[in-house]
Amino acid sequence: MLYICTIIKKQNKMALEVLIVNGDRYLVNTESPAVDKTADEIISSYPQEPTLDWDEVRDIDLERAVPAEILEMMKNI
C-alpha cells in the first residue's frame, strides 16, 4: 500500500524517498521542513515498535502515487 505524504515543493527542490513502516510504503519529500513531523505522525499511527526502513523511490511508487497523465508529462520534460 502506498501513501503520499509531505510532497511539498521547496524552492523547486524535491528529494523523494520511501519510508517503509511495517511493509507499507510512504512517499516523502525529505527536503520538506515538515518531514520530521510527518514521519512521526506516520510512525505513531502504528502499534509500538513498528519495523522501519528507507528505500529509494521505485517506478511502482510513482505509478501508484502520481496520476498517469502527470507521469507522461514528466517523461516529456
TIRO-2110 file (N, C-alpha, C; in Angstrom, 1 decimal):
// TIRO-2110
0.8, -1.2, 0.0, N, 1, A
0.0, 0.0, 0.0, CA, 1, A
0.9, 1.2, 0.0, C, 1, A
0.6, 2.2, -0.8, N, 2, A
1.4, 3.4, -0.9, CA, 2, A
0.6, 4.6, -0.4, C, 2, A
1.2, 5.5, 0.3, N, 3, A
0.5, 6.7, 0.8, CA, 3, A
1.4, 7.9, 0.3, C, 3, A
0.8, 9.0, -0.1, N, 4, A
1.6, 10.2, -0.4, CA, 4, A
1.6, 11.1, 0.8, C, 4, A
2.8, 11.5, 1.2, N, 5, A
2.9, 12.3, 2.4, CA, 5, A
3.9, 13.4, 2.1, C, 5, A
3.6, 14.6, 2.5, N, 6, A
4.5, 15.7, 2.5, CA, 6, A
5.2, 15.9, 1.2, C, 6, A
4.5, 15.9, 0.1, N, 7, A
5.1, 16.2, -1.2, CA, 7, A
4.9, 17.7, -1.4, C, 7, A
5.9, 18.5, -0.9, N, 8, A
5.8, 19.9, -0.9, CA, 8, A
7.0, 20.5, -1.6, C, 8, A
6.8, 21.3, -2.6, N, 9, A
8.0, 21.9, -3.3, CA, 9, A
8.6, 23.0, -2.4, C, 9, A
9.9, 23.0, -2.3, N, 10, A
10.6, 24.0, -1.6, CA, 10, A
11.7, 24.5, -2.5, C, 10, A
11.4, 25.7, -3.0, N, 11, A
12.3, 26.4, -3.9, CA, 11, A
12.7, 25.5, -5.0, C, 11, A
11.7, 24.8, -5.6, N, 12, A
11.8, 23.9, -6.7, CA, 12, A
12.7, 22.7, -6.4, C, 12, A
12.9, 22.4, -5.2, N, 13, A
13.8, 21.3, -4.8, CA, 13, A
12.9, 20.2, -4.2, C, 13, A
13.1, 19.0, -4.6, N, 14, A
12.3, 17.9, -4.0, CA, 14, A
13.2, 16.7, -3.9, C, 14, A
13.3, 16.1, -2.8, N, 15, A
14.1, 14.9, -2.7, CA, 15, A
13.2, 13.8, -2.1, C, 15, A
12.7, 13.0, -3.0, N, 16, A
11.7, 11.9, -2.6, CA, 16, A
12.4, 10.6, -2.2, C, 16, A
12.0, 10.1, -1.1, N, 17, A
12.4, 8.8, -0.7, CA, 17, A
11.2, 8.1, -0.1, C, 17, A
11.4, 6.8, 0.1, N, 18, A
10.3, 6.0, 0.6, CA, 18, A
10.5, 5.5, 2.0, C, 18, A
9.6, 5.9, 2.9, N, 19, A
9.7, 5.4, 4.3, CA, 19, A
8.8, 4.2, 4.3, C, 19, A
9.4, 3.1, 4.8, N, 20, A
8.6, 1.8, 4.9, CA, 20, A
8.3, 1.6, 6.4, C, 20, A
7.1, 1.4, 6.7, N, 21, A
6.6, 1.1, 8.1, CA, 21, A
5.8, -0.1, 8.0, C, 21, A
6.3, -1.2, 8.7, N, 22, A
5.6, -2.5, 8.7, CA, 22, A
5.2, -2.9, 7.3, C, 22, A
6.0, -2.6, 6.3, N, 23, A
5.8, -3.0, 4.9, CA, 23, A
5.0, -2.1, 4.1, C, 23, A
4.4, -1.0, 4.7, N, 24, A
3.6, 0.0, 4.0, CA, 24, A
4.6, 1.1, 3.5, C, 24, A
4.5, 1.4, 2.2, N, 25, A
5.4, 2.4, 1.6, CA, 25, A
4.8, 3.8, 1.6, C, 25, A
5.6, 4.8, 2.1, N, 26, A
5.1, 6.2, 2.2, CA, 26, A
6.1, 7.0, 1.4, C, 26, A
5.7, 7.7, 0.4, N, 27, A
6.5, 8.5, -0.4, CA, 27, A
6.6, 9.9, 0.3, C, 27, A
7.8, 10.3, 0.7, N, 28, A
8.0, 11.5, 1.4, CA, 28, A
9.1, 12.4, 0.7, C, 28, A
8.9, 13.7, 0.9, N, 29, A
9.8, 14.7, 0.4, CA, 29, A
10.8, 15.0, 1.6, C, 29, A
12.0, 14.5, 1.5, N, 30, A
12.9, 14.7, 2.6, CA, 30, A
13.5, 16.1, 2.7, C, 30, A
13.2, 16.9, 1.6, N, 31, A
13.6, 18.4, 1.7, CA, 31, A
12.5, 19.2, 2.3, C, 31, A
11.3, 18.7, 2.6, N, 32, A
10.3, 19.4, 3.2, CA, 32, A
10.6, 19.8, 4.7, C, 32, A
10.3, 21.0, 5.1, N, 33, A
10.5, 21.4, 6.5, CA, 33, A
9.6, 20.5, 7.5, C, 33, A
8.6, 19.9, 6.9, N, 34, A
7.7, 19.1, 7.8, CA, 34, A
8.0, 17.6, 7.8, C, 34, A
9.1, 17.2, 7.2, N, 35, A
9.3, 15.8, 7.0, CA, 35, A
9.4, 15.1, 8.4, C, 35, A
10.1, 15.7, 9.4, N, 36, A
10.2, 15.0, 10.7, CA, 36, A
8.8, 14.8, 11.3, C, 36, A
8.0, 15.9, 11.3, N, 37, A
6.7, 15.8, 11.9, CA, 37, A
5.8, 14.8, 11.1, C, 37, A
5.9, 14.8, 9.8, N, 38, A
5.1, 13.8, 9.0, CA, 38, A
5.5, 12.4, 9.3, C, 38, A
6.8, 12.1, 9.4, N, 39, A
7.3, 10.8, 9.7, CA, 39, A
6.9, 10.4, 11.1, C, 39, A
7.0, 11.3, 12.1, N, 40, A
6.5, 11.0, 13.4, CA, 40, A
5.0, 10.6, 13.4, C, 40, A
4.2, 11.4, 12.7, N, 41, A
2.8, 11.1, 12.6, CA, 41, A
2.5, 9.7, 12.0, C, 41, A
3.2, 9.4, 11.0, N, 42, A
3.1, 8.1, 10.3, CA, 42, A
3.4, 7.0, 11.3, C, 42, A
4.6, 7.1, 11.9, N, 43, A
5.1, 6.0, 12.8, CA, 43, A
4.2, 5.9, 14.0, C, 43, A
3.7, 7.0, 14.5, N, 44, A
2.9, 6.9, 15.7, CA, 44, A
1.5, 6.3, 15.5, C, 44, A
1.1, 6.2, 14.2, N, 45, A
-0.2, 5.6, 13.9, CA, 45, A
-0.1, 4.0, 13.9, C, 45, A
1.1, 3.5, 14.1, N, 46, A
1.3, 2.0, 14.1, CA, 46, A
1.5, 1.6, 15.6, C, 46, A
1.3, 0.3, 15.8, N, 47, A
1.5, -0.2, 17.2, CA, 47, A
2.9, 0.0, 17.6, C, 47, A
3.2, -0.2, 18.9, N, 48, A
4.5, 0.1, 19.5, CA, 48, A
5.6, -0.7, 18.7, C, 48, A
6.7, 0.0, 18.5, N, 49, A
7.9, -0.5, 17.9, CA, 49, A
7.7, -1.1, 16.5, C, 49, A
7.2, -0.3, 15.6, N, 50, A
7.0, -0.8, 14.2, CA, 50, A
8.3, -1.0, 13.5, C, 50, A
8.4, -1.9, 12.5, N, 51, A
9.6, -2.1, 11.7, CA, 51, A
9.7, -0.9, 10.7, C, 51, A
10.9, -0.2, 10.8, N, 52, A
11.1, 0.9, 9.9, CA, 52, A
12.2, 0.7, 9.0, C, 52, A
12.1, 1.2, 7.8, N, 53, A
13.2, 1.2, 6.8, CA, 53, A
13.0, 2.3, 5.8, C, 53, A
14.1, 2.6, 5.1, N, 54, A
14.0, 3.6, 4.0, CA, 54, A
14.4, 2.9, 2.7, C, 54, A
13.9, 3.4, 1.6, N, 55, A
14.2, 2.8, 0.3, CA, 55, A
14.2, 3.9, -0.7, C, 55, A
14.9, 3.7, -1.8, N, 56, A
14.8, 4.6, -2.9, CA, 56, A
13.4, 4.6, -3.6, C, 56, A
13.1, 5.6, -4.3, N, 57, A
11.8, 5.6, -5.0, CA, 57, A
11.9, 4.7, -6.2, C, 57, A
11.0, 3.9, -6.4, N, 58, A
10.9, 2.9, -7.5, CA, 58, A
9.8, 3.3, -8.4, C, 58, A
9.9, 2.9, -9.6, N, 59, A
8.8, 3.2, -10.6, CA, 59, A
7.4, 2.9, -10.1, C, 59, A
7.3, 1.8, -9.4, N, 60, A
6.0, 1.4, -8.9, CA, 60, A
5.4, 2.4, -7.8, C, 60, A
6.3, 3.1, -7.1, N, 61, A
5.9, 4.1, -6.1, CA, 61, A
5.3, 5.3, -6.8, C, 61, A
6.0, 5.7, -7.9, N, 62, A
5.5, 6.8, -8.7, CA, 62, A
4.2, 6.5, -9.4, C, 62, A
4.1, 5.3, -10.0, N, 63, A
2.9, 4.9, -10.7, CA, 63, A
1.7, 4.8, -9.7, C, 63, A
1.9, 4.5, -8.5, N, 64, A
0.8, 4.4, -7.5, CA, 64, A
0.4, 5.8, -7.0, C, 64, A
1.4, 6.7, -6.9, N, 65, A
1.2, 8.0, -6.3, CA, 65, A
0.8, 9.1, -7.2, C, 65, A
1.3, 9.0, -8.5, N, 66, A
1.1, 10.1, -9.4, CA, 66, A
0.2, 9.7, -10.5, C, 66, A
-0.8, 10.5, -10.9, N, 67, A
-1.7, 10.1, -12.0, CA, 67, A
-0.9, 9.9, -13.3, C, 67, A
-1.4, 9.0, -14.1, N, 68, A
-0.7, 8.6, -15.3, CA, 68, A
-0.5, 9.7, -16.2, C, 68, A
-1.4, 10.7, -16.4, N, 69, A
-1.2, 11.8, -17.3, CA, 69, A
-0.1, 12.7, -16.8, C, 69, A
0.1, 12.8, -15.5, N, 70, A
1.2, 13.6, -15.0, CA, 70, A
2.5, 12.9, -15.2, C, 70, A
2.6, 11.6, -15.0, N, 71, A
3.8, 10.9, -15.3, CA, 71, A
4.2, 11.0, -16.7, C, 71, A
3.2, 11.0, -17.6, N, 72, A
3.5, 11.1, -19.0, CA, 72, A
4.1, 12.5, -19.3, C, 72, A
3.5, 13.5, -18.7, N, 73, A
4.1, 14.9, -18.9, CA, 73, A
5.5, 15.0, -18.4, C, 73, A
5.8, 14.3, -17.3, N, 74, A
7.1, 14.4, -16.7, CA, 74, A
8.1, 13.7, -17.6, C, 74, A
7.7, 12.7, -18.3, N, 75, A
8.6, 12.0, -19.2, CA, 75, A
9.0, 12.8, -20.4, C, 75, A
8.1, 13.7, -20.7, N, 76, A
8.4, 14.6, -21.9, CA, 76, A
9.1, 15.9, -21.6, C, 76, A
9.5, 16.1, -20.4, N, 77, A
10.2, 17.3, -20.0, CA, 77, A
11.6, 17.2, -20.3, C, 77, A
END
